[in-house]
Amino acid sequence: MSLRMIILLIVISFPALASIATADDLRIANGRVSMPIGGEDPTVFFVIQSKSKETRTIVGASSPRSESVSIRRTAIVEGQWGSEAMPDGMAIPPGGAVAFAPRGLFLRMMSAEKLAAGDVVPITLNFANGESVSFDAVTKGE
């Protein structure tokens, strides 16, 4: 079974874990914020599913709990594991799903407020077509 199918099964099987986005054809599930280790900034993970017939591209994000939020991916930078910004955003394929997960895609909350396990953090995703979709992510202690 492909990763895409597994993600879709999780989203469909656990609707209580999902928060329905404001756009009728997008669904965001399993929003969580990972507690930072040391001086790192918090990271946000989630799964986004599109029922649209068009590609949707996330070009930005924001949260009232941080100064800014950047779209990033894990990468080898100068020979070491790190992350890099995605200035062109992240495309969500028509009828597809994308997982923002550890060691992959994620949102980084820059200069975030102090967070504690169990905090609910509002996140807004901004799309290239001008839409905005909001969801809540719960802070997890890790």
Residue frames as qw, qx, qy, qz and C-alpha x, y, z in Angstrom:
[[0.000, 0.891, 0.455, 0.000, 0.00, 0.00, 0.00],
 [0.414, 0.518, -0.024, 0.748, 1.38, 3.44, -0.90],
 [0.244, -0.189, -0.442, 0.843, 2.11, 6.18, 1.63],
 [0.264, -0.111, -0.190, -0.939, -0.60, 8.29, 0.00],
 [0.615, -0.316, -0.616, -0.377, -3.20, 5.56, 0.58],
 [0.520, -0.283, -0.652, 0.474, -2.10, 5.12, 4.21],
 [0.058, -0.073, -0.213, 0.973, -2.44, 8.86, 4.84],
 [0.444, -0.185, -0.355, -0.801, -5.88, 8.93, 3.25],
 [0.628, -0.318, -0.708, -0.058, -6.98, 5.94, 5.36],
 [0.352, -0.222, -0.539, 0.732, -5.83, 7.71, 8.53],
 [0.144, -0.001, -0.002, -0.990, -7.71, 10.89, 7.61],
 [0.570, -0.202, -0.494, -0.625, -10.88, 8.98, 6.72],
 [0.631, -0.232, -0.732, 0.112, -10.71, 6.53, 9.65],
 [0.406, -0.411, -0.499, 0.646, -10.22, 9.12, 12.38],
 [0.081, 0.708, 0.346, 0.610, -12.50, 12.05, 11.54],
 [0.482, -0.843, -0.229, 0.073, -12.48, 13.21, 15.17],
 [0.634, -0.380, 0.127, 0.661, -8.77, 13.99, 14.77],
 [0.364, 0.337, 0.410, 0.766, -9.42, 16.19, 11.75],
 [0.084, 0.616, 0.292, -0.727, -10.41, 19.81, 11.72],
 [0.505, 0.619, 0.541, 0.264, -12.42, 20.74, 8.67],
 [0.314, -0.147, 0.146, 0.926, -10.84, 23.63, 6.80],
 [0.284, 0.559, 0.255, -0.736, -12.84, 26.64, 5.63],
 [0.372, 0.363, -0.570, -0.636, -12.49, 25.72, 1.95],
 [0.866, 0.031, 0.182, -0.465, -15.07, 23.06, 1.08],
 [0.908, 0.349, -0.232, -0.022, -12.59, 20.94, -0.86],
 [0.363, 0.514, -0.644, 0.435, -9.70, 20.89, 1.65],
 [0.810, -0.546, -0.158, -0.141, -9.37, 18.87, 4.84],
 [0.223, 0.621, -0.610, 0.439, -6.61, 19.23, 7.39],
 [0.881, -0.390, -0.235, -0.130, -6.03, 16.48, 9.95],
 [0.868, -0.257, -0.180, 0.384, -3.72, 15.68, 12.84],
 [0.200, 0.824, -0.159, 0.506, -2.38, 19.20, 13.40],
 [0.766, -0.567, -0.156, 0.260, 0.33, 19.17, 16.05],
 [0.139, 0.896, -0.334, 0.256, 3.15, 21.38, 17.23],
 [0.861, -0.036, -0.361, 0.357, 6.37, 19.71, 18.28],
 [0.457, -0.878, 0.029, 0.139, 7.94, 21.15, 21.42],
 [0.456, 0.780, -0.381, 0.197, 11.37, 22.63, 20.68],
 [0.881, -0.276, -0.131, 0.362, 14.54, 21.06, 21.97],
 [0.530, -0.225, 0.009, 0.817, 17.02, 23.60, 23.31],
 [0.021, 0.508, 0.004, -0.861, 16.93, 26.81, 21.32],
 [0.122, 0.187, 0.785, 0.578, 15.04, 25.45, 18.31],
 [0.421, 0.047, -0.017, -0.906, 11.82, 26.97, 17.04],
 [0.612, 0.163, 0.690, -0.351, 8.60, 24.90, 17.28],
 [0.109, 0.129, -0.763, -0.624, 7.56, 22.92, 14.21],
 [0.650, 0.216, 0.309, -0.660, 4.05, 22.22, 12.94],
 [0.032, -0.080, 0.940, 0.329, 2.98, 18.93, 11.35],
 [0.601, 0.331, 0.385, -0.617, -0.34, 17.99, 9.71],
 [0.345, 0.168, 0.824, 0.418, -1.90, 16.21, 6.74],
 [0.364, 0.468, 0.047, -0.804, -3.77, 18.16, 4.09],
 [0.396, 0.259, 0.851, 0.228, -6.15, 16.47, 1.68],
 [0.241, 0.345, -0.172, -0.891, -7.64, 18.12, -1.41],
 [0.530, 0.417, 0.735, -0.074, -10.83, 17.16, -3.20],
 [0.264, 0.763, -0.097, -0.582, -10.20, 19.91, -5.77],
 [0.838, 0.435, 0.282, 0.171, -9.71, 19.25, -9.47],
 [0.372, 0.848, -0.194, 0.324, -6.94, 21.85, -9.49],
 [0.667, 0.015, -0.419, 0.616, -3.51, 21.98, -7.90],
 [0.325, -0.926, -0.101, -0.165, -3.52, 24.17, -4.78],
 [0.639, 0.302, -0.356, 0.611, -0.22, 25.68, -3.65],
 [0.519, -0.794, -0.222, 0.224, 0.47, 26.71, -0.06],
 [0.494, 0.631, -0.093, 0.590, 2.61, 29.85, -0.36],
 [0.043, 0.460, -0.446, 0.766, 2.65, 31.02, 3.25],
 [0.577, -0.490, -0.652, 0.040, 1.42, 30.46, 6.76],
 [0.042, -0.528, 0.303, -0.792, 0.87, 32.45, 9.94],
 [0.560, -0.470, -0.667, 0.144, -0.05, 32.06, 13.59],
 [0.235, -0.873, 0.006, -0.428, -0.91, 34.63, 16.25],
 [0.814, -0.563, 0.088, 0.112, 1.45, 32.64, 18.53],
 [0.708, -0.179, 0.270, 0.627, 4.59, 33.51, 16.50],
 [0.007, 0.663, -0.165, -0.730, 6.14, 36.41, 14.61],
 [0.533, 0.477, -0.452, -0.532, 6.25, 34.43, 11.37],
 [0.822, -0.021, 0.562, -0.085, 5.82, 30.91, 10.00],
 [0.258, 0.591, -0.601, -0.473, 7.87, 29.45, 7.16],
 [0.962, 0.188, 0.048, -0.191, 7.28, 26.43, 4.93],
 [0.077, -0.696, 0.711, 0.071, 10.35, 24.18, 5.13],
 [0.969, 0.107, -0.188, -0.118, 11.64, 20.75, 4.22],
 [0.713, -0.533, 0.407, 0.204, 14.34, 18.57, 5.69],
 [0.714, 0.675, -0.155, 0.099, 17.44, 18.59, 3.50],
 [0.788, -0.231, 0.022, 0.570, 21.18, 18.07, 3.56],
 [0.142, 0.981, -0.006, 0.135, 22.67, 21.55, 3.80],
 [0.128, 0.804, -0.550, 0.187, 26.44, 21.93, 3.47],
 [0.481, 0.257, -0.829, 0.121, 26.91, 18.22, 4.14],
 [0.018, 0.049, 0.806, -0.590, 24.73, 18.12, 7.27],
 [0.108, -0.587, -0.787, -0.154, 21.08, 17.46, 7.98],
 [0.005, -0.237, -0.234, 0.943, 19.16, 20.68, 8.26],
 [0.346, 0.669, 0.647, -0.115, 16.22, 22.36, 6.63],
 [0.194, -0.014, 0.337, 0.921, 15.62, 24.74, 3.80],
 [0.361, 0.459, 0.295, -0.756, 12.86, 27.22, 3.07],
 [0.387, 0.366, 0.773, 0.345, 10.47, 26.54, 0.21],
 [0.038, 0.367, 0.011, -0.929, 10.05, 30.00, -1.36],
 [0.313, 0.001, -0.611, -0.727, 7.82, 28.62, -4.13],
 [0.679, -0.155, 0.254, -0.671, 5.52, 26.96, -1.60],
 [0.251, -0.085, 0.964, -0.024, 4.14, 23.43, -1.55],
 [0.506, 0.059, -0.463, -0.726, 1.75, 22.13, -4.20],
 [0.527, 0.063, 0.755, -0.384, -1.18, 19.93, -3.15],
 [0.032, 0.041, -0.801, -0.596, -2.09, 17.78, -6.18],
 [0.605, -0.082, -0.196, -0.768, -5.68, 17.54, -7.43],
 [0.898, -0.186, -0.243, -0.316, -7.49, 14.89, -5.39],
 [0.707, 0.205, -0.555, 0.387, -4.31, 14.21, -3.44],
 [0.613, -0.787, -0.074, -0.009, -2.86, 14.56, 0.04],
 [0.480, 0.562, -0.439, 0.511, 0.44, 15.80, 1.43],
 [0.738, -0.581, -0.293, 0.179, 1.83, 14.99, 4.86],
 [0.089, 0.786, -0.386, 0.475, 3.85, 17.58, 6.76],
 [0.925, -0.363, -0.114, -0.006, 5.76, 15.16, 8.99],
 [0.493, -0.737, 0.409, 0.218, 9.07, 14.80, 10.84],
 [0.490, -0.291, 0.651, 0.501, 12.09, 14.43, 8.53],
 [0.363, 0.492, 0.659, 0.437, 10.02, 15.79, 5.65],
 [0.000, 0.590, 0.236, 0.773, 7.87, 18.87, 5.15],
 [0.377, -0.562, -0.591, 0.438, 7.01, 21.10, 8.10],
 [0.003, 0.885, 0.121, 0.449, 6.12, 24.63, 9.17],
 [0.551, -0.088, -0.427, 0.712, 8.59, 26.44, 11.43],
 [0.236, -0.913, -0.318, -0.097, 7.19, 28.97, 13.92],
 [0.512, 0.341, -0.216, 0.758, 9.79, 31.74, 14.13],
 [0.013, 0.219, -0.389, 0.895, 10.08, 33.67, 17.42],
 [0.515, -0.455, -0.643, -0.338, 7.09, 31.82, 18.85],
 [0.500, -0.617, 0.236, -0.560, 5.51, 32.54, 22.22],
 [0.110, -0.289, 0.912, -0.270, 6.40, 30.09, 24.96],
 [0.741, -0.066, -0.410, -0.527, 4.28, 26.97, 24.42],
 [0.389, -0.292, 0.793, -0.366, 3.33, 24.19, 26.81],
 [0.053, -0.086, -0.972, -0.212, 2.08, 20.66, 26.12],
 [0.080, 0.569, 0.796, -0.189, -1.65, 20.75, 25.37],
 [0.091, 0.546, 0.019, -0.832, -1.70, 24.34, 24.05],
 [0.566, 0.603, 0.551, 0.111, -3.93, 24.87, 21.04],
 [0.231, -0.454, 0.293, 0.809, -2.12, 26.87, 18.35],
 [0.585, 0.704, 0.311, -0.254, -4.14, 28.45, 15.51],
 [0.395, -0.245, 0.583, 0.666, -2.45, 28.12, 12.11],
 [0.556, 0.707, 0.187, -0.396, -3.54, 29.78, 8.87],
 [0.580, -0.008, 0.601, 0.550, -2.34, 28.49, 5.49],
 [0.307, 0.723, -0.038, -0.617, -2.27, 30.95, 2.58],
 [0.720, 0.253, 0.595, 0.250, -2.67, 29.69, -0.97],
 [0.298, -0.091, 0.430, 0.848, -1.45, 31.09, -4.31],
 [0.018, -0.525, -0.663, -0.534, -5.06, 31.64, -5.43],
 [0.155, -0.456, 0.107, -0.870, -5.67, 34.04, -2.50],
 [0.755, -0.459, -0.380, -0.273, -7.53, 31.58, -0.26],
 [0.034, -0.475, 0.699, -0.533, -6.71, 31.13, 3.41],
 [0.796, -0.282, -0.491, -0.214, -7.55, 28.02, 5.44],
 [0.193, -0.599, 0.559, -0.540, -7.20, 27.84, 9.23],
 [0.834, -0.206, -0.509, -0.058, -6.84, 24.91, 11.60],
 [0.499, -0.756, 0.335, -0.257, -5.79, 24.26, 15.18],
 [0.700, 0.290, -0.611, 0.228, -2.64, 22.33, 16.08],
 [0.735, -0.668, -0.015, -0.120, -2.13, 20.89, 19.57],
 [0.120, 0.741, -0.622, 0.223, 1.27, 21.19, 21.22],
 [0.964, -0.143, -0.226, -0.014, 2.72, 17.78, 22.04],
 [0.400, -0.770, 0.498, -0.006, 5.49, 17.12, 24.54],
 [0.928, 0.326, -0.174, 0.049, 8.26, 15.10, 22.87]]
